[in-house]
Amino acid sequence: MPKSTYYVSVATGLIEKLQALNDKANRTHEFVVEANEKEIAVLRDLFDKQAASEELTFKRATIPYKTADQDPSTERFNGDILNIYRYLYEIGTYETKKHIEKMGILPRLLSPDYHHAGYEEQKSKQ
């Protein structure tokens, strides 16, 4: 399958084949990928999954006594976002890969079971 250039926004979940604006300050995307139709279908599925988990975290957010730090829906949402970035890194252009590296999330992308230092200690004290 031939690859095409796509412009992707993680913030909005948009995948566009045409760059909306050449002006850097007004772009509607954060990342550029070179992908075939199958790869774009996988990316769309990842965005759909993330949107579903986002809805669950939104529902939890309306409950004032329930914190997000130990909520399974928040963990699912964070995992879905990391999966999107992991896949963007895989199919992204050189510039996209460099941008993701600069974001400082690469250790989490390369190790999906990453946890912040001290996370387990806090959990075991409860």
C-alpha positions in Angstrom: 0.0 0.0 0.0 1.3 3.4 -0.9 1.9 5.9 1.9 0.6 9.4 2.1 1.3 12.4 4.3 -1.3 13.0 7.0 -1.5 15.9 9.5 -2.6 14.8 13.0 -3.8 16.6 16.1 -3.8 14.7 19.3 -5.6 17.5 21.1 -8.6 17.3 18.7 -8.3 13.8 17.4 -8.2 15.1 13.8 -6.4 13.3 11.0 -6.2 15.4 7.8 -4.7 14.7 4.4 -4.3 18.3 3.6 -2.5 20.8 5.8 -5.1 23.4 6.7 -2.6 26.3 6.9 1.0 26.7 6.0 1.3 29.4 8.6 3.0 27.7 11.6 1.1 29.9 14.1 -2.3 28.8 12.8 -1.8 25.1 12.1 -4.5 22.7 13.1 -2.1 19.8 13.7 0.8 19.0 15.9 2.3 16.0 14.0 3.0 14.8 10.5 3.0 11.1 9.6 3.7 9.1 6.5 1.1 6.3 6.5 -0.9 3.9 4.4 -4.7 3.5 4.8 -4.3 0.5 7.2 -2.0 2.5 9.5 -4.4 5.5 9.4 -7.3 3.1 10.3 -5.2 1.9 13.3 -4.7 5.5 14.4 -8.4 6.3 14.0 -9.2 3.3 16.2 -6.7 4.6 18.8 -8.4 8.0 18.8 -11.8 6.3 19.1 -10.7 4.3 22.1 -9.2 7.4 23.7 -12.4 9.3 23.2 -14.4 6.6 24.9 -12.0 6.6 27.9 -12.1 10.4 28.0 -15.9 10.2 28.4 -15.5 7.9 31.4 -13.0 10.3 33.0 -15.4 13.2 32.4 -18.2 11.3 34.2 -15.9 10.7 37.1 -14.9 14.3 37.3 -18.4 15.3 38.3 -18.2 13.3 41.5 -16.6 15.7 44.0 -15.4 13.1 46.5 -13.7 10.7 44.0 -10.1 11.6 43.2 -8.5 11.0 39.8 -5.2 9.6 41.1 -6.4 6.1 41.7 -9.3 6.0 39.2 -9.2 3.2 36.6 -10.8 5.4 34.0 -8.0 8.0 34.4 -5.4 5.3 34.1 -7.1 3.9 31.0 -7.3 7.4 29.5 -3.6 8.0 30.2 -2.7 4.7 28.7 -4.7 5.4 25.6 -2.9 8.8 25.1 0.4 7.1 25.5 -0.6 4.5 22.9 -1.4 7.3 20.5 1.9 8.9 21.0 3.7 5.5 20.7 2.0 4.9 17.4 2.7 8.4 16.1 6.3 7.9 17.0 6.3 4.6 15.0 4.7 6.1 11.8 5.8 9.7 12.2 8.2 11.7 10.1 11.6 12.5 11.4 10.3 15.8 12.7 7.4 14.1 14.5 9.8 11.7 16.2 12.1 14.5 17.3 9.1 16.5 18.7 7.9 13.5 20.7 11.4 12.9 22.0 11.5 16.5 23.2 8.2 16.1 25.0 10.0 13.9 27.5 7.4 11.1 27.4 9.7 8.7 25.5 10.6 6.5 28.6 6.9 5.9 29.2 6.4 5.2 25.5 9.2 2.6 25.4 8.1 1.0 28.7 4.3 0.8 28.9 4.4 -0.3 32.5 6.2 2.8 33.6 5.2 4.3 37.0 6.4 7.5 38.7 9.0 7.0 41.4 7.3 6.5 44.8 3.9 5.5 43.2 4.0 2.0 44.7 5.1 3.3 48.1 2.0 5.6 48.3 -0.3 2.8 47.3 1.1 0.3 49.8 0.8 2.8 52.7 -2.9 3.0 52.3 
